[in-house]
Amino acid sequence: MDANWARSLFTVWVFISFILVLYIVFNRRNKKNYDDAANSIFDNDDKESSEKDGR
């Protein structure tokens, strides 16, 4: 087994991993989690912000 064979296997492994990540990210079941994470910056509780400011 030479270096080119190992490089080919590594390339295939990275490609399959990339496809798996895309599947996980774009899966409809995870949409709510990503929406919650995206909107978490806009969810502001007055109690938490006043405790951080020391007021």
N, CA, C, O and CB atoms as a CASP TS submission, in Angstrom:
PFRMAT TS
TARGET T0000
AUTHOR 0000-0000-0000
METHOD Language model
MODEL 1
PARENT N/A
ATOM      1  N   MET     1       0.848  -1.167   0.000  1.00  0.00           N
ATOM      2  CA  MET     1       0.000   0.000   0.000  1.00  0.00           C
ATOM      3  C   MET     1       0.901   1.240   0.000  1.00  0.00           C
ATOM      4  O   MET     1       1.665   1.469   0.937  1.00  0.00           O
ATOM      5  CB  MET     1      -0.969  -0.007   1.226  1.00  0.00           C
ATOM      6  N   ASP     2       0.798   2.003  -1.032  1.00  0.00           N
ATOM      7  CA  ASP     2       1.647   3.180  -1.144  1.00  0.00           C
ATOM      8  C   ASP     2       0.925   4.430  -0.632  1.00  0.00           C
ATOM      9  O   ASP     2      -0.216   4.358  -0.175  1.00  0.00           O
ATOM     10  CB  ASP     2       2.086   3.379  -2.598  1.00  0.00           C
ATOM     11  N   ALA     3       1.594   5.548  -0.715  1.00  0.00           N
ATOM     12  CA  ALA     3       1.063   6.790  -0.162  1.00  0.00           C
ATOM     13  C   ALA     3      -0.166   7.267  -0.926  1.00  0.00           C
ATOM     14  O   ALA     3      -1.068   7.856  -0.329  1.00  0.00           O
ATOM     15  CB  ALA     3       2.133   7.869  -0.176  1.00  0.00           C
ATOM     16  N   ASN     4      -0.220   7.028  -2.221  1.00  0.00           N
ATOM     17  CA  ASN     4      -1.379   7.466  -3.006  1.00  0.00           C
ATOM     18  C   ASN     4      -2.646   6.744  -2.577  1.00  0.00           C
ATOM     19  O   ASN     4      -3.719   7.348  -2.564  1.00  0.00           O
ATOM     20  CB  ASN     4      -1.131   7.234  -4.495  1.00  0.00           C
ATOM     21  N   TRP     5      -2.549   5.483  -2.230  1.00  0.00           N
ATOM     22  CA  TRP     5      -3.701   4.713  -1.763  1.00  0.00           C
ATOM     23  C   TRP     5      -4.212   5.288  -0.438  1.00  0.00           C
ATOM     24  O   TRP     5      -5.420   5.414  -0.242  1.00  0.00           O
ATOM     25  CB  TRP     5      -3.329   3.214  -1.601  1.00  0.00           C
ATOM     26  N   ALA     6      -3.307   5.631   0.460  1.00  0.00           N
ATOM     27  CA  ALA     6      -3.696   6.213   1.745  1.00  0.00           C
ATOM     28  C   ALA     6      -4.328   7.589   1.543  1.00  0.00           C
ATOM     29  O   ALA     6      -5.302   7.926   2.215  1.00  0.00           O
ATOM     30  CB  ALA     6      -2.476   6.319   2.680  1.00  0.00           C
ATOM     31  N   ARG     7      -3.785   8.381   0.629  1.00  0.00           N
ATOM     32  CA  ARG     7      -4.361   9.694   0.339  1.00  0.00           C
ATOM     33  C   ARG     7      -5.764   9.556  -0.237  1.00  0.00           C
ATOM     34  O   ARG     7      -6.653  10.341   0.093  1.00  0.00           O
ATOM     35  CB  ARG     7      -3.466  10.470  -0.635  1.00  0.00           C
ATOM     36  N   SER     8      -5.962   8.576  -1.085  1.00  0.00           N
ATOM     37  CA  SER     8      -7.289   8.349  -1.668  1.00  0.00           C
ATOM     38  C   SER     8      -8.298   7.952  -0.594  1.00  0.00           C
ATOM     39  O   SER     8      -9.426   8.446  -0.582  1.00  0.00           O
ATOM     40  CB  SER     8      -7.220   7.261  -2.752  1.00  0.00           C
ATOM     41  N   LEU     9      -7.895   7.070   0.298  1.00  0.00           N
ATOM     42  CA  LEU     9      -8.790   6.670   1.387  1.00  0.00           C
ATOM     43  C   LEU     9      -9.106   7.848   2.304  1.00  0.00           C
ATOM     44  O   LEU     9     -10.245   8.008   2.744  1.00  0.00           O
ATOM     45  CB  LEU     9      -8.165   5.529   2.199  1.00  0.00           C
ATOM     46  N   PHE    10      -8.113   8.658   2.587  1.00  0.00           N
ATOM     47  CA  PHE    10      -8.342   9.828   3.422  1.00  0.00           C
ATOM     48  C   PHE    10      -9.308  10.796   2.750  1.00  0.00           C
ATOM     49  O   PHE    10     -10.180  11.355   3.415  1.00  0.00           O
ATOM     50  CB  PHE    10      -7.020  10.529   3.729  1.00  0.00           C
ATOM     51  N   THR    11      -9.168  11.002   1.449  1.00  0.00           N
ATOM     52  CA  THR    11     -10.060  11.893   0.712  1.00  0.00           C
ATOM     53  C   THR    11     -11.491  11.377   0.749  1.00  0.00           C
ATOM     54  O   THR    11     -12.425  12.154   0.952  1.00  0.00           O
ATOM     55  CB  THR    11      -9.591  12.045  -0.739  1.00  0.00           C
ATOM     56  N   VAL    12     -11.670  10.094   0.559  1.00  0.00           N
ATOM     57  CA  VAL    12     -13.013   9.502   0.615  1.00  0.00           C
ATOM     58  C   VAL    12     -13.588   9.635   2.018  1.00  0.00           C
ATOM     59  O   VAL    12     -14.771   9.937   2.170  1.00  0.00           O
ATOM     60  CB  VAL    12     -12.977   8.015   0.189  1.00  0.00           C
ATOM     61  N   TRP    13     -12.782   9.417   3.035  1.00  0.00           N
ATOM     62  CA  TRP    13     -13.238   9.533   4.416  1.00  0.00           C
ATOM     63  C   TRP    13     -13.668  10.966   4.726  1.00  0.00           C
ATOM     64  O   TRP    13     -14.700  11.170   5.366  1.00  0.00           O
ATOM     65  CB  TRP    13     -12.132   9.089   5.384  1.00  0.00           C
ATOM     66  N   VAL    14     -12.901  11.955   4.287  1.00  0.00           N
ATOM     67  CA  VAL    14     -13.254  13.355   4.526  1.00  0.00           C
ATOM     68  C   VAL    14     -14.535  13.710   3.786  1.00  0.00           C
ATOM     69  O   VAL    14     -15.377  14.426   4.328  1.00  0.00           O
ATOM     70  CB  VAL    14     -12.108  14.289   4.089  1.00  0.00           C
ATOM     71  N   PHE    15     -14.700  13.229   2.568  1.00  0.00           N
ATOM     72  CA  PHE    15     -15.909  13.505   1.801  1.00  0.00           C
ATOM     73  C   PHE    15     -17.144  12.912   2.483  1.00  0.00           C
ATOM     74  O   PHE    15     -18.179  13.572   2.575  1.00  0.00           O
ATOM     75  CB  PHE    15     -15.772  12.949   0.381  1.00  0.00           C
ATOM     76  N   ILE    16     -17.040  11.686   2.954  1.00  0.00           N
ATOM     77  CA  ILE    16     -18.165  11.049   3.644  1.00  0.00           C
ATOM     78  C   ILE    16     -18.478  11.794   4.940  1.00  0.00           C
ATOM     79  O   ILE    16     -19.648  11.966   5.283  1.00  0.00           O
ATOM     80  CB  ILE    16     -17.854   9.560   3.940  1.00  0.00           C
ATOM     81  N   SER    17     -17.461  12.233   5.654  1.00  0.00           N
ATOM     82  CA  SER    17     -17.683  13.008   6.878  1.00  0.00           C
ATOM     83  C   SER    17     -18.374  14.325   6.569  1.00  0.00           C
ATOM     84  O   SER    17     -19.256  14.750   7.315  1.00  0.00           O
ATOM     85  CB  SER    17     -16.356  13.268   7.598  1.00  0.00           C
ATOM     86  N   PHE    18     -17.989  14.974   5.484  1.00  0.00           N
ATOM     87  CA  PHE    18     -18.599  16.229   5.082  1.00  0.00           C
ATOM     88  C   PHE    18     -20.076  16.023   4.744  1.00  0.00           C
ATOM     89  O   PHE    18     -20.917  16.826   5.150  1.00  0.00           O
ATOM     90  CB  PHE    18     -17.852  16.827   3.883  1.00  0.00           C
ATOM     91  N   ILE    19     -20.397  14.977   4.018  1.00  0.00           N
ATOM     92  CA  ILE    19     -21.784  14.679   3.673  1.00  0.00           C
ATOM     93  C   ILE    19     -22.586  14.390   4.939  1.00  0.00           C
ATOM     94  O   ILE    19     -23.742  14.801   5.046  1.00  0.00           O
ATOM     95  CB  ILE    19     -21.861  13.479   2.698  1.00  0.00           C
ATOM     96  N   LEU    20     -21.990  13.695   5.891  1.00  0.00           N
ATOM     97  CA  LEU    20     -22.665  13.409   7.158  1.00  0.00           C
ATOM     98  C   LEU    20     -22.953  14.693   7.927  1.00  0.00           C
ATOM     99  O   LEU    20     -24.040  14.847   8.483  1.00  0.00           O
ATOM    100  CB  LEU    20     -21.818  12.462   8.015  1.00  0.00           C
ATOM    101  N   VAL    21     -22.012  15.600   7.965  1.00  0.00           N
ATOM    102  CA  VAL    21     -22.226  16.878   8.652  1.00  0.00           C
ATOM    103  C   VAL    21     -23.340  17.665   7.974  1.00  0.00           C
ATOM    104  O   VAL    21     -24.187  18.247   8.653  1.00  0.00           O
ATOM    105  CB  VAL    21     -20.925  17.709   8.678  1.00  0.00           C
ATOM    106  N   LEU    22     -23.349  17.690   6.659  1.00  0.00           N
ATOM    107  CA  LEU    22     -24.424  18.376   5.941  1.00  0.00           C
ATOM    108  C   LEU    22     -25.781  17.769   6.253  1.00  0.00           C
ATOM    109  O   LEU    22     -26.760  18.492   6.437  1.00  0.00           O
ATOM    110  CB  LEU    22     -24.173  18.330   4.441  1.00  0.00           C
ATOM    111  N   TYR    23     -25.844  16.452   6.313  1.00  0.00           N
ATOM    112  CA  TYR    23     -27.099  15.776   6.636  1.00  0.00           C
ATOM    113  C   TYR    23     -27.581  16.161   8.032  1.00  0.00           C
ATOM    114  O   TYR    23     -28.766  16.433   8.230  1.00  0.00           O
ATOM    115  CB  TYR    23     -26.928  14.251   6.536  1.00  0.00           C
ATOM    116  N   ILE    24     -26.676  16.186   8.988  1.00  0.00           N
ATOM    117  CA  ILE    24     -27.045  16.514  10.360  1.00  0.00           C
ATOM    118  C   ILE    24     -27.509  17.965  10.456  1.00  0.00           C
ATOM    119  O   ILE    24     -28.495  18.258  11.133  1.00  0.00           O
ATOM    120  CB  ILE    24     -25.863  16.267  11.310  1.00  0.00           C
ATOM    121  N   VAL    25     -26.809  18.866   9.786  1.00  0.00           N
ATOM    122  CA  VAL    25     -27.140  20.284   9.875  1.00  0.00           C
ATOM    123  C   VAL    25     -28.475  20.581   9.202  1.00  0.00           C
ATOM    124  O   VAL    25     -29.279  21.343   9.741  1.00  0.00           O
ATOM    125  CB  VAL    25     -26.035  21.128   9.242  1.00  0.00           C
ATOM    126  N   PHE    26     -28.721  19.999   8.047  1.00  0.00           N
ATOM    127  CA  PHE    26     -29.925  20.325   7.298  1.00  0.00           C
ATOM    128  C   PHE    26     -31.092  19.382   7.566  1.00  0.00           C
ATOM    129  O   PHE    26     -32.104  19.444   6.868  1.00  0.00           O
ATOM    130  CB  PHE    26     -29.616  20.321   5.844  1.00  0.00           C
ATOM    131  N   ASN    27     -30.971  18.523   8.549  1.00  0.00           N
ATOM    132  CA  ASN    27     -32.057  17.630   8.918  1.00  0.00           C
ATOM    133  C   ASN    27     -33.186  18.450   9.541  1.00  0.00           C
ATOM    134  O   ASN    27     -32.932  19.323  10.370  1.00  0.00           O
ATOM    135  CB  ASN    27     -31.564  16.528   9.897  1.00  0.00           C
ATOM    136  N   ARG    28     -34.412  18.179   9.152  1.00  0.00           N
ATOM    137  CA  ARG    28     -35.556  18.960   9.626  1.00  0.00           C
ATOM    138  C   ARG    28     -35.769  18.832  11.127  1.00  0.00           C
ATOM    139  O   ARG    28     -36.298  19.752  11.750  1.00  0.00           O
ATOM    140  CB  ARG    28     -36.810  18.531   8.902  1.00  0.00           C
ATOM    141  N   ARG    29     -35.374  17.727  11.715  1.00  0.00           N
ATOM    142  CA  ARG    29     -35.574  17.548  13.158  1.00  0.00           C
ATOM    143  C   ARG    29     -34.743  18.540  13.968  1.00  0.00           C
ATOM    144  O   ARG    29     -35.113  18.866  15.096  1.00  0.00           O
ATOM    145  CB  ARG    29     -35.217  16.116  13.567  1.00  0.00           C
ATOM    146  N   ASN    30     -33.634  19.025  13.423  1.00  0.00           N
ATOM    147  CA  ASN    30     -32.762  19.939  14.152  1.00  0.00           C
ATOM    148  C   ASN    30     -33.103  21.400  13.920  1.00  0.00           C
ATOM    149  O   ASN    30     -32.452  22.273  14.493  1.00  0.00           O
ATOM    150  CB  ASN    30     -31.338  19.695  13.767  1.00  0.00           C
ATOM    151  N   LYS    31     -34.096  21.690  13.103  1.00  0.00           N
ATOM    152  CA  LYS    31     -34.432  23.076  12.761  1.00  0.00           C
ATOM    153  C   LYS    31     -34.793  23.894  13.995  1.00  0.00           C
ATOM    154  O   LYS    31     -34.355  25.036  14.127  1.00  0.00           O
ATOM    155  CB  LYS    31     -35.588  23.107  11.768  1.00  0.00           C
ATOM    156  N   LYS    32     -35.579  23.329  14.893  1.00  0.00           N
ATOM    157  CA  LYS    32     -35.985  24.062  16.094  1.00  0.00           C
ATOM    158  C   LYS    32     -34.772  24.402  16.957  1.00  0.00           C
ATOM    159  O   LYS    32     -34.695  25.506  17.497  1.00  0.00           O
ATOM    160  CB  LYS    32     -37.003  23.242  16.908  1.00  0.00           C
ATOM    161  N   ASN    33     -33.838  23.489  17.096  1.00  0.00           N
ATOM    162  CA  ASN    33     -32.632  23.765  17.891  1.00  0.00           C
ATOM    163  C   ASN    33     -31.830  24.911  17.299  1.00  0.00           C
ATOM    164  O   ASN    33     -31.351  25.777  18.031  1.00  0.00           O
ATOM    165  CB  ASN    33     -31.754  22.513  17.986  1.00  0.00           C
ATOM    166  N   TYR    34     -31.680  24.923  15.986  1.00  0.00           N
ATOM    167  CA  TYR    34     -30.914  25.989  15.337  1.00  0.00           C
ATOM    168  C   TYR    34     -31.672  27.320  15.401  1.00  0.00           C
ATOM    169  O   TYR    34     -31.058  28.374  15.570  1.00  0.00           O
ATOM    170  CB  TYR    34     -30.611  25.616  13.870  1.00  0.00           C
ATOM    171  N   ASP    35     -32.978  27.276  15.268  1.00  0.00           N
ATOM    172  CA  ASP    35     -33.765  28.498  15.385  1.00  0.00           C
ATOM    173  C   ASP    35     -33.672  29.068  16.802  1.00  0.00           C
ATOM    174  O   ASP    35     -33.549  30.280  16.978  1.00  0.00           O
ATOM    175  CB  ASP    35     -35.231  28.227  15.013  1.00  0.00           C
ATOM    176  N   ASP    36     -33.732  28.199  17.805  1.00  0.00           N
ATOM    177  CA  ASP    36     -33.593  28.649  19.192  1.00  0.00           C
ATOM    178  C   ASP    36     -32.216  29.261  19.437  1.00  0.00           C
ATOM    179  O   ASP    36     -32.096  30.281  20.116  1.00  0.00           O
ATOM    180  CB  ASP    36     -33.827  27.480  20.160  1.00  0.00           C
ATOM    181  N   ALA    37     -31.192  28.642  18.888  1.00  0.00           N
ATOM    182  CA  ALA    37     -29.840  29.171  19.058  1.00  0.00           C
ATOM    183  C   ALA    37     -29.675  30.511  18.345  1.00  0.00           C
ATOM    184  O   ALA    37     -29.015  31.416  18.856  1.00  0.00           O
ATOM    185  CB  ALA    37     -28.808  28.169  18.536  1.00  0.00           C
ATOM    186  N   ALA    38     -30.274  30.632  17.171  1.00  0.00           N
ATOM    187  CA  ALA    38     -30.159  31.880  16.414  1.00  0.00           C
ATOM    188  C   ALA    38     -30.906  33.012  17.097  1.00  0.00           C
ATOM    189  O   ALA    38     -30.468  34.161  17.037  1.00  0.00           O
ATOM    190  CB  ALA    38     -30.686  31.694  14.997  1.00  0.00           C
ATOM    191  N   ASN    39     -32.018  32.712  17.742  1.00  0.00           N
ATOM    192  CA  ASN    39     -32.820  33.749  18.385  1.00  0.00           C
ATOM    193  C   ASN    39     -32.439  33.988  19.845  1.00  0.00           C
ATOM    194  O   ASN    39     -32.985  34.888  20.483  1.00  0.00           O
ATOM    195  CB  ASN    39     -34.272  33.384  18.303  1.00  0.00           C
ATOM    196  N   SER    40     -31.520  33.204  20.374  1.00  0.00           N
ATOM    197  CA  SER    40     -31.164  33.341  21.784  1.00  0.00           C
ATOM    198  C   SER    40     -30.528  34.693  22.081  1.00  0.00           C
ATOM    199  O   SER    40     -30.637  35.194  23.200  1.00  0.00           O
ATOM    200  CB  SER    40     -30.219  32.226  22.195  1.00  0.00           C
ATOM    201  N   ILE    41     -29.874  35.281  21.107  1.00  0.00           N
ATOM    202  CA  ILE    41     -29.247  36.584  21.344  1.00  0.00           C
ATOM    203  C   ILE    41     -30.296  37.675  21.501  1.00  0.00           C
ATOM    204  O   ILE    41     -30.043  38.695  22.142  1.00  0.00           O
ATOM    205  CB  ILE    41     -28.293  36.935  20.198  1.00  0.00           C
ATOM    206  N   PHE    42     -31.467  37.467  20.922  1.00  0.00           N
ATOM    207  CA  PHE    42     -32.529  38.462  21.009  1.00  0.00           C
ATOM    208  C   PHE    42     -33.411  38.273  22.236  1.00  0.00           C
ATOM    209  O   PHE    42     -34.158  39.180  22.604  1.00  0.00           O
ATOM    210  CB  PHE    42     -33.377  38.415  19.767  1.00  0.00           C
ATOM    211  N   ASP    43     -33.335  37.111  22.873  1.00  0.00           N
ATOM    212  CA  ASP    43     -34.105  36.858  24.090  1.00  0.00           C
ATOM    213  C   ASP    43     -33.384  37.516  25.259  1.00  0.00           C
ATOM    214  O   ASP    43     -32.341  37.041  25.708  1.00  0.00           O
ATOM    215  CB  ASP    43     -34.292  35.323  24.338  1.00  0.00           C
ATOM    216  N   ASN    44     -33.945  38.599  25.740  1.00  0.00           N
ATOM    217  CA  ASN    44     -33.286  39.358  26.785  1.00  0.00           C
ATOM    218  C   ASN    44     -34.203  39.423  27.997  1.00  0.00           C
ATOM    219  O   ASN    44     -35.303  39.970  27.930  1.00  0.00           O
ATOM    220  CB  ASN    44     -32.911  40.777  26.294  1.00  0.00           C
ATOM    221  N   ASP    45     -33.744  38.869  29.081  1.00  0.00           N
ATOM    222  CA  ASP    45     -34.488  38.971  30.335  1.00  0.00           C
ATOM    223  C   ASP    45     -33.957  40.172  31.098  1.00  0.00           C
ATOM    224  O   ASP    45     -32.748  40.330  31.268  1.00  0.00           O
ATOM    225  CB  ASP    45     -34.365  37.661  31.187  1.00  0.00           C
ATOM    226  N   ASP    46     -34.874  41.019  31.557  1.00  0.00           N
ATOM    227  CA  ASP    46     -34.464  42.212  32.286  1.00  0.00           C
ATOM    228  C   ASP    46     -33.733  41.860  33.579  1.00  0.00           C
ATOM    229  O   ASP    46     -32.822  42.570  34.004  1.00  0.00           O
ATOM    230  CB  ASP    46     -35.674  43.081  32.592  1.00  0.00           C
ATOM    231  N   LYS    47     -34.145  40.759  34.197  1.00  0.00           N
ATOM    232  CA  LYS    47     -33.522  40.353  35.453  1.00  0.00           C
ATOM    233  C   LYS    47     -32.063  39.993  35.233  1.00  0.00           C
ATOM    234  O   LYS    47     -31.203  40.412  36.008  1.00  0.00           O
ATOM    235  CB  LYS    47     -34.272  39.171  36.071  1.00  0.00           C
ATOM    236  N   GLU    48     -31.771  39.227  34.195  1.00  0.00           N
ATOM    237  CA  GLU    48     -30.397  38.825  33.931  1.00  0.00           C
ATOM    238  C   GLU    48     -29.534  40.015  33.572  1.00  0.00           C
ATOM    239  O   GLU    48     -28.401  40.113  34.043  1.00  0.00           O
ATOM    240  CB  GLU    48     -30.351  37.797  32.821  1.00  0.00           C
ATOM    241  N   SER    49     -30.043  40.934  32.742  1.00  0.00           N
ATOM    242  CA  SER    49     -29.237  42.079  32.323  1.00  0.00           C
ATOM    243  C   SER    49     -28.965  43.012  33.489  1.00  0.00           C
ATOM    244  O   SER    49     -27.888  43.604  33.560  1.00  0.00           O
ATOM    245  CB  SER    49     -29.930  42.838  31.198  1.00  0.00           C
ATOM    246  N   SER    50     -29.924  43.162  34.413  1.00  0.00           N
ATOM    247  CA  SER    50     -29.704  44.055  35.558  1.00  0.00           C
ATOM    248  C   SER    50     -28.701  43.442  36.525  1.00  0.00           C
ATOM    249  O   SER    50     -27.947  44.175  37.164  1.00  0.00           O
ATOM    250  CB  SER    50     -31.034  44.347  36.285  1.00  0.00           C
ATOM    251  N   GLU    51     -28.672  42.117  36.649  1.00  0.00           N
ATOM    252  CA  GLU    51     -27.701  41.474  37.533  1.00  0.00           C
ATOM    253  C   GLU    51     -26.295  41.607  36.966  1.00  0.00           C
ATOM    254  O   GLU    51     -25.337  41.759  37.725  1.00  0.00           O
ATOM    255  CB  GLU    51     -28.053  39.991  37.738  1.00  0.00           C
ATOM    256  N   LYS    52     -26.157  41.554  35.658  1.00  0.00           N
ATOM    257  CA  LYS    52     -24.842  41.674  35.038  1.00  0.00           C
ATOM    258  C   LYS    52     -24.316  43.107  35.143  1.00  0.00           C
ATOM    259  O   LYS    52     -23.113  43.319  35.293  1.00  0.00           O
ATOM    260  CB  LYS    52     -24.905  41.238  33.568  1.00  0.00           C
ATOM    261  N   ASP    53     -25.212  44.082  35.065  1.00  0.00           N
ATOM    262  CA  ASP    53     -24.799  45.479  35.143  1.00  0.00           C
ATOM    263  C   ASP    53     -24.552  45.914  36.591  1.00  0.00           C
ATOM    264  O   ASP    53     -23.958  46.967  36.823  1.00  0.00           O
ATOM    265  CB  ASP    53     -25.857  46.375  34.501  1.00  0.00           C
ATOM    266  N   GLY    54     -24.992  45.130  37.548  1.00  0.00           N
ATOM    267  CA  GLY    54     -24.831  45.477  38.933  1.00  0.00           C
ATOM    268  C   GLY    54     -25.856  46.464  39.439  1.00  0.00           C
ATOM    269  O   GLY    54     -25.624  47.138  40.443  1.00  0.00           O
ATOM    270  N   ARG    55     -26.965  46.561  38.774  1.00  0.00           N
ATOM    271  CA  ARG    55     -28.017  47.510  39.167  1.00  0.00           C
ATOM    272  C   ARG    55     -29.121  46.799  39.899  1.00  0.00           C
ATOM    273  O   ARG    55     -30.095  47.429  40.310  1.00  0.00           O
ATOM    274  CB  ARG    55     -28.585  48.237  37.949  1.00  0.00           C
TER
END
